[in-house]
Amino acid sequence: MPHINSRTILALLGLIFLTSIVFVVWPTLDLKVTAWFYKDAAFPLAQNGPIESFRLFLWDASLVILAVFLLMTLASALLRRPLLGLPLKAWAYGLAIYLLGPGILVNGILKAYWGRARPFSVTEFGGDRLFSRAYAISDQCAANCSFVSGEVAGTAAMSIGLWLILSVWRKKLPKAIQTALAALILALPFVVGVQRVAAGNHFASDAVLAGLFVALIAALLHPLLRPLP
């Protein structure tokens, strides 16, 4: 894992603060980004079969990785030994990121209570709901709302988990494969975020903040769960 210290946490807090300021002060930025993908009164990429299948594959993959971390945490605790080269604290670390990030913060709190309507349902894009800026609590959505993206959060947690596993096994892999896998892992949340915005399911702020929130949780948990690879 990359070295994480107080500077990393402060940098993430600063990035979240600046990103939040941009989207709160200029809420129309969300609408302008979404408008790039809105053509002929529709979001064409929302109807793209291969892209939608790939999105669903990544969503299923994130659930599989969650299950792996849960099972490995339990097994490592029961057997009292490392599994697949990772100690119990490392498996628990990955599991905790999933539970606190996508689980509690994103789906349990923000998506459940902030009530932000999704792009495809607001009046600017052919719907009947009112647009609300990032962080604004609204009554335009009753459940599974737009703020923030659960799929980006889940993919970010998956990427951190995969990076954790790669950090143990990287020495057994050729350098080129290490680099390719690292690039792929880092790209996954970005790819999912772009797809969610392009399909009219999330605003840009939903996607960006979801990834940053999960990254912050991972950074905050890291010092508490040492030693890690």
C-alpha positions, -999 to 999 in steps of 0.1 A, spaced: 0 0 0 12 36 -6 25 53 25 -4 71 42 1 97 70 -14 128 83 -4 147 52 -24 123 30 -54 128 52 -51 166 51 -46 165 13 -78 145 9 -97 168 32 -85 198 12 -94 181 -21 -129 173 -8 -133 209 5 -122 225 -28 -144 201 -48 -174 208 -26 -169 245 -29 -168 244 -67 -200 224 -70 -218 243 -42 -209 278 -55 -214 268 -92 -242 243 -91 -249 248 -128 -216 230 -134 -234 197 -127 -260 206 -153 -235 216 -179 -215 184 -175 -246 163 -177 -258 182 -208 -227 170 -227 -243 135 -227 -279 145 -233 -288 143 -270 -322 143 -287 -341 143 -254 -323 112 -241 -291 98 -227 -279 76 -255 -253 58 -234 -280 47 -210 -293 24 -238 -259 10 -248 -261 -27 -242 -223 -35 -240 -216 -5 -218 -245 -14 -195 -233 -50 -193 -198 -39 -184 -213 -16 -156 -233 -45 -142 -202 -67 -143 -182 -42 -123 -210 -39 -98 -212 -76 -94 -174 -77 -91 -174 -52 -63 -199 -74 -44 -177 -104 -49 -147 -86 -36 -168 -75 -5 -177 -112 1 -140 -122 -3 -129 -97 24 -157 -107 47 -150 -144 44 -112 -139 46 -116 -117 77 -137 -144 94 -114 -172 83 -83 -154 93 -98 -146 127 -108 -182 133 -76 -198 120 -55 -171 137 -31 -168 108 -26 -148 76 -44 -159 45 -31 -154 9 -2 -134 23 -24 -109 41 -28 -107 79 -61 -104 97 -58 -67 101 -54 -62 63 -86 -82 55 -104 -63 82 -92 -31 68 -106 -38 34 -139 -50 49 -142 -19 71 -137 4 40 -167 -13 24 -189 -12 55 -181 24 65 -179 39 29 -204 24 5 -224 8 33 -230 33 60 -220 67 47 -231 65 11 -261 41 10 -271 43 47 -270 81 51 -264 102 20 -285 84 -6 -312 76 19 -317 111 34 -304 138 10 -332 133 -15 -314 146 -46 -332 137 -78 -312 119 -105 -303 138 -137 -327 119 -159 -356 128 -136 -350 166 -134 -369 191 -156 -337 202 -174 -334 167 -189 -371 158 -195 -382 148 -160 -406 164 -136 -383 168 -105 -364 199 -94 -327 201 -96 -308 205 -63 -271 213 -58 -247 190 -41 -251 187 -3 -286 204 -4 -312 182 14 -342 179 -9 -376 162 -12 -373 154 -49 -363 117 -44 -377 92 -19 -351 64 -20 -318 54 -37 -312 90 -46 -285 107 -66 -262 121 -39 -237 104 -39 -230 75 -63 -232 41 -47 -216 24 -76 -186 47 -77 -182 43 -39 -184 5 -43 -159 4 -71 -135 27 -52 -137 3 -22 -131 -26 -46 -101 -9 -61 -85 -2 -27 -91 -39 -18 -75 -51 -51 -46 -27 -46 -41 -42 -11 -40 -77 -25 -17 -66 -54 7 -50 -29 14 -85 -15 16 -104 -47 34 -77 -69 69 -91 -63 58 -124 -79 47 -106 -111 67 -92 -140 71 -54 -138 50 -48 -169 21 -68 -154 24 -50 -121 21 -16 -139 -8 -27 -161 -28 -41 -131 -21 -10 -110 -33 13 -139 -64 -9 -144 -73 -8 -107 -69 29 -104 -90 35 -135 -120 15 -124 -137 42 -103 -131 68 -130 -146 46 -157 -177 38 -135 -181 75 -126 -180 86 -163 -206 59 -172 -229 69 -144 -228 106 -154 -230 98 -192 -261 76 -186 -279 104 -167 -280 85 -135 -257 107 -115 -243 143 -116 -206 148 -118 -205 159 -81 -221 126 -71 -194 106 -88 -164 127 -77 -174 131 -41 -183 94 -38 -147 84 -47 -132 110 -25 -153 101 5 -142 64 3 -106 74 -2 -108 96 29 -123 67 49 -95 44 37 -69 70 48 -84 75 82 -86 38 89 -51 30 77 -32 41 108 -56 23 131 -52 -11 114 -14 -14 111 6 -34 103 -4 -35 67 16 -44 36 
